[in-house]
Amino acid sequence: MLTENREWSRILGLNPKPAWAEVWHLWTVIVPRRSITGRLLTGQVWRRHDGRRWIYKQFTEYNG
């Protein structure tokens, strides 16, 4: 019974996301990756996990 409930929770997406899933962090990319807009990115990028896959955004250096 418990296994069946877990399966329905997984199918319906009721499981909470892990705490790290919504946090952007700097990541150094050696192999090119696709950004949110579909462009190729290399070097340092922002990266986060949406629960299924990694999402990348271009990092622009802050000149304070």
mmCIF file of the C-alpha atoms, coordinates in Angstrom:
data_MODEL
# 
_entry.id   MODEL 
# 
loop_
_atom_site.group_PDB 
_atom_site.id 
_atom_site.type_symbol 
_atom_site.label_atom_id 
_atom_site.label_alt_id 
_atom_site.label_comp_id 
_atom_site.label_asym_id 
_atom_site.label_entity_id 
_atom_site.label_seq_id 
_atom_site.pdbx_PDB_ins_code 
_atom_site.Cartn_x 
_atom_site.Cartn_y 
_atom_site.Cartn_z 
_atom_site.occupancy 
_atom_site.B_iso_or_equiv 
_atom_site.pdbx_formal_charge 
_atom_site.auth_seq_id 
_atom_site.auth_comp_id 
_atom_site.auth_asym_id 
_atom_site.auth_atom_id 
_atom_site.pdbx_PDB_model_num 
ATOM 1  C CA . MET A 1 1  ? 0.000  0.000  0.000   1.00 0.00 ? 1  MET A CA 1 
ATOM 2  C CA . LEU A 1 2  ? 2.789  2.438  0.912   1.00 0.00 ? 2  LEU A CA 1 
ATOM 3  C CA . THR A 1 3  ? 4.638  1.691  -2.331  1.00 0.00 ? 3  THR A CA 1 
ATOM 4  C CA . GLU A 1 4  ? 1.487  2.418  -4.320  1.00 0.00 ? 4  GLU A CA 1 
ATOM 5  C CA . ASN A 1 5  ? 1.062  5.792  -2.568  1.00 0.00 ? 5  ASN A CA 1 
ATOM 6  C CA . ARG A 1 6  ? 4.666  6.738  -3.341  1.00 0.00 ? 6  ARG A CA 1 
ATOM 7  C CA . GLU A 1 7  ? 4.129  5.836  -6.989  1.00 0.00 ? 7  GLU A CA 1 
ATOM 8  C CA . TRP A 1 8  ? 1.053  8.090  -7.221  1.00 0.00 ? 8  TRP A CA 1 
ATOM 9  C CA . SER A 1 9  ? 2.934  10.915 -5.499  1.00 0.00 ? 9  SER A CA 1 
ATOM 10 C CA . ARG A 1 10 ? 5.742  10.574 -8.019  1.00 0.00 ? 10 ARG A CA 1 
ATOM 11 C CA . ILE A 1 11 ? 3.355  10.502 -10.992 1.00 0.00 ? 11 ILE A CA 1 
ATOM 12 C CA . LEU A 1 12 ? 1.432  13.554 -9.773  1.00 0.00 ? 12 LEU A CA 1 
ATOM 13 C CA . GLY A 1 13 ? 4.589  15.448 -8.873  1.00 0.00 ? 13 GLY A CA 1 
ATOM 14 C CA . LEU A 1 14 ? 3.642  15.868 -5.207  1.00 0.00 ? 14 LEU A CA 1 
ATOM 15 C CA . ASN A 1 15 ? 7.114  15.210 -3.842  1.00 0.00 ? 15 ASN A CA 1 
ATOM 16 C CA . PRO A 1 16 ? 8.800  18.391 -2.599  1.00 0.00 ? 16 PRO A CA 1 
ATOM 17 C CA . LYS A 1 17 ? 11.884 19.597 -4.464  1.00 0.00 ? 17 LYS A CA 1 
ATOM 18 C CA . PRO A 1 18 ? 15.222 19.358 -2.678  1.00 0.00 ? 18 PRO A CA 1 
ATOM 19 C CA . ALA A 1 19 ? 16.517 22.618 -1.193  1.00 0.00 ? 19 ALA A CA 1 
ATOM 20 C CA . TRP A 1 20 ? 19.358 22.865 -3.726  1.00 0.00 ? 20 TRP A CA 1 
ATOM 21 C CA . ALA A 1 21 ? 17.004 22.509 -6.701  1.00 0.00 ? 21 ALA A CA 1 
ATOM 22 C CA . GLU A 1 22 ? 16.146 26.206 -6.955  1.00 0.00 ? 22 GLU A CA 1 
ATOM 23 C CA . VAL A 1 23 ? 19.542 27.713 -6.117  1.00 0.00 ? 23 VAL A CA 1 
ATOM 24 C CA . TRP A 1 24 ? 21.662 29.254 -8.895  1.00 0.00 ? 24 TRP A CA 1 
ATOM 25 C CA . HIS A 1 25 ? 25.402 28.704 -8.497  1.00 0.00 ? 25 HIS A CA 1 
ATOM 26 C CA . LEU A 1 26 ? 28.461 29.517 -10.609 1.00 0.00 ? 26 LEU A CA 1 
ATOM 27 C CA . TRP A 1 27 ? 29.790 26.613 -12.608 1.00 0.00 ? 27 TRP A CA 1 
ATOM 28 C CA . THR A 1 28 ? 32.766 26.336 -14.937 1.00 0.00 ? 28 THR A CA 1 
ATOM 29 C CA . VAL A 1 29 ? 31.797 24.680 -18.218 1.00 0.00 ? 29 VAL A CA 1 
ATOM 30 C CA . ILE A 1 30 ? 34.512 22.966 -20.224 1.00 0.00 ? 30 ILE A CA 1 
ATOM 31 C CA . VAL A 1 31 ? 32.221 21.175 -22.703 1.00 0.00 ? 31 VAL A CA 1 
ATOM 32 C CA . PRO A 1 32 ? 29.716 23.602 -24.337 1.00 0.00 ? 32 PRO A CA 1 
ATOM 33 C CA . ARG A 1 33 ? 26.177 23.521 -22.919 1.00 0.00 ? 33 ARG A CA 1 
ATOM 34 C CA . ARG A 1 34 ? 22.863 24.905 -24.163 1.00 0.00 ? 34 ARG A CA 1 
ATOM 35 C CA . SER A 1 35 ? 21.420 27.935 -22.352 1.00 0.00 ? 35 SER A CA 1 
ATOM 36 C CA . ILE A 1 36 ? 17.746 28.608 -21.631 1.00 0.00 ? 36 ILE A CA 1 
ATOM 37 C CA . THR A 1 37 ? 17.518 30.337 -25.032 1.00 0.00 ? 37 THR A CA 1 
ATOM 38 C CA . GLY A 1 38 ? 19.312 27.489 -26.817 1.00 0.00 ? 38 GLY A CA 1 
ATOM 39 C CA . ARG A 1 39 ? 22.658 29.225 -27.351 1.00 0.00 ? 39 ARG A CA 1 
ATOM 40 C CA . LEU A 1 40 ? 25.925 27.447 -26.591 1.00 0.00 ? 40 LEU A CA 1 
ATOM 41 C CA . LEU A 1 41 ? 27.721 28.551 -23.436 1.00 0.00 ? 41 LEU A CA 1 
ATOM 42 C CA . THR A 1 42 ? 31.290 28.013 -22.305 1.00 0.00 ? 42 THR A CA 1 
ATOM 43 C CA . GLY A 1 43 ? 33.394 29.326 -19.414 1.00 0.00 ? 43 GLY A CA 1 
ATOM 44 C CA . GLN A 1 44 ? 31.618 30.345 -16.211 1.00 0.00 ? 44 GLN A CA 1 
ATOM 45 C CA . VAL A 1 45 ? 27.818 30.066 -16.222 1.00 0.00 ? 45 VAL A CA 1 
ATOM 46 C CA . TRP A 1 46 ? 24.941 30.111 -13.741 1.00 0.00 ? 46 TRP A CA 1 
ATOM 47 C CA . ARG A 1 47 ? 23.514 26.646 -13.222 1.00 0.00 ? 47 ARG A CA 1 
ATOM 48 C CA . ARG A 1 48 ? 20.566 25.205 -11.311 1.00 0.00 ? 48 ARG A CA 1 
ATOM 49 C CA . HIS A 1 49 ? 18.604 21.981 -11.288 1.00 0.00 ? 49 HIS A CA 1 
ATOM 50 C CA . ASP A 1 50 ? 14.851 22.063 -11.890 1.00 0.00 ? 50 ASP A CA 1 
ATOM 51 C CA . GLY A 1 51 ? 14.247 18.563 -10.548 1.00 0.00 ? 51 GLY A CA 1 
ATOM 52 C CA . ARG A 1 52 ? 14.679 16.878 -13.937 1.00 0.00 ? 52 ARG A CA 1 
ATOM 53 C CA . ARG A 1 53 ? 17.611 18.539 -15.671 1.00 0.00 ? 53 ARG A CA 1 
ATOM 54 C CA . TRP A 1 54 ? 20.264 21.235 -15.358 1.00 0.00 ? 54 TRP A CA 1 
ATOM 55 C CA . ILE A 1 55 ? 19.455 24.747 -16.606 1.00 0.00 ? 55 ILE A CA 1 
ATOM 56 C CA . TYR A 1 56 ? 22.246 27.099 -17.658 1.00 0.00 ? 56 TYR A CA 1 
ATOM 57 C CA . LYS A 1 57 ? 22.328 30.910 -17.939 1.00 0.00 ? 57 LYS A CA 1 
ATOM 58 C CA . GLN A 1 58 ? 25.120 33.129 -19.215 1.00 0.00 ? 58 GLN A CA 1 
ATOM 59 C CA . PHE A 1 59 ? 27.283 34.679 -16.513 1.00 0.00 ? 59 PHE A CA 1 
ATOM 60 C CA . THR A 1 60 ? 28.240 38.310 -17.066 1.00 0.00 ? 60 THR A CA 1 
ATOM 61 C CA . GLU A 1 61 ? 30.977 39.588 -14.797 1.00 0.00 ? 61 GLU A CA 1 
ATOM 62 C CA . TYR A 1 62 ? 29.970 42.222 -12.253 1.00 0.00 ? 62 TYR A CA 1 
ATOM 63 C CA . ASN A 1 63 ? 32.152 45.322 -12.406 1.00 0.00 ? 63 ASN A CA 1 
ATOM 64 C CA . GLY A 1 64 ? 31.449 46.965 -9.058  1.00 0.00 ? 64 GLY A CA 1 
# 
